[in-house]
Amino acid sequence: MVDIETISGVMGNVLEWYDFALYGYFSDIIAQVFFPPTSDSTSLIWSYAVFGGAFLMRPIGGMITGTMGDMKGRKGALVMSMIMMALPTFAMGCLPSYEKVGWVSTLLLVICRLLQGLSVGGQLPSSLVFTVERQPKEKWGFYGAIVVFATGMGVLLGNIVGAIMRTVMTDEELVAWGWRIPFLSGIIIGAVALLIQAYGTEFNPNDDFYNSESTIDDEPVSQSSRIDIQRTKHPITESFRRENLAPLIASALVPMLAGANYYVTFVWMAVYMETILDPPIPGAFWINACASFFGHSIPSVYMGWLSDKYDRVTMMMIGAVATGIVSPFLLWIISMGQPITAFVAQFTIGVVSSLLAGPLSAWLGESFPPQVRLTAGALGYNIALCTSSGFSPLLATALANRFGPIAPGAIYPLFASLSLIGLTIGKRKHTASASGNESYSAVGSLT
């Protein structure tokens, strides 16, 4: 018996992030297709601005999907987010170029990208909650890391597709039509959504909670006074109750480093090594893919498993400090332009940062009770990525153009400091929840 929720959730996560990450790996091509031709890096900066704009929609998508998942059930929220990703990704592959319709093409690109951001804002938290809630609490670190691994595999798949196409096609072919193929293939995630809809079992641990009324202080009151203070529960208002405020603030800070680190080190870095550095590093996209898989994706699973045995917060603090200290130096090594040393440096950043990234999913799930786990977790997480990850490639490009190729290294200690503040704020909550025994049994299977 294979748990369909785990398999389909992981498959959906891979394809969702493949769709979302494609833009990053074709950002230089998109700059040529959808923006006015320029002789400098202006169009690339504009392309990264659109890339980051999608992240502005993530908190909105997180609240929509989170509210649906907390009130109506986890499966429906996940399926909705996957369909919302498949359609704009496919549409992006059909858009006319700037050469044909001018700024209309740019506007359509922005709309598609914003819809992608709306989708992904709810997908990762939905996939996380959908996966870990069915597992024993003492295994949340491992299963949460599987979600992170699936995300990395989706991004890696986009990387590999980009590397293959840049290997087998000329620049002229890529700009003319080749870049469209990966985006058109993004519709495949719709098939996985239909699989989950058909075979997955809906799971709603909050059915009784949101279908009943409560008083302001959740204590019984006399019938005569009930009309005055009775209220209807809602995941968003419940997320901002006093007991959830500290975890909400922490969840808006801690993922900042994980997000900014990943998008700078394993999305932007490929373009940095091939386009921004002069001369470029040979095989940049293949170096990036190998470093991402062996240096970040695999170690993150191990770190998640390890966090089930040792203190999660301590591991994440060590990872934040180490990433902030060593990553600027390792970026300097990459900027020297040697393929082997670039791989070793990028690989090392991945391993060090996995100390925080691996346990992050379990940490986020433990931060909130089931009644607001998806809504509050999605809101905090997406605020973190909206303010850190989305525009980190743009910031890195601007820093490199303005101050030189090692200047983007300043991004690492900045977000490491913010994540450490968040871990400190949320530490009391996680100390209390470490001994919790919340778990759910799997309710759906595929033989």
Buried (B, 14 or more C-beta within 10 A) or exposed (E): EEBBBBBBBBBBBBBBBBBBBBBBBBBBBBBBBBBEEEEEBBBBBBBBBBBBBBBBBBBBBBBBBBBBBBBBBBBBBBBBBBBBBBBBBBBBBEBEBBEEEEEEBBEBBBBBBBBBBBBBBBBBBBBBBBBBBBBBBEBBBBBBBBBBBBBBBBBBBBBBBBBEBBEEBEEEEBBEEBBBEBBBBBBBBBEBBEBBBEBBBBBBBBEEBBEEEBBEEEEEEEEEEEEEEEEEBBBBEBBEEEEBEBBBBBBBBBBBBBBBBBBBBBBBBBBBBBBBBEEBBEBBBBBBBBBBBBBBBBBBBBBBBBBBEEBBBBBBBEBBBBBBEBBBBBBEBBBEBBBEBBBBBBBBBBBBBBBBBBBBBBBBBBBBBBBBBBBBBBBBBBBBBBBBBBBBBBBBBBBBBEEEBBBBBBBBBBBBBBBBBBBBBBBEBBEEBEEEEBBBEBEBBBE
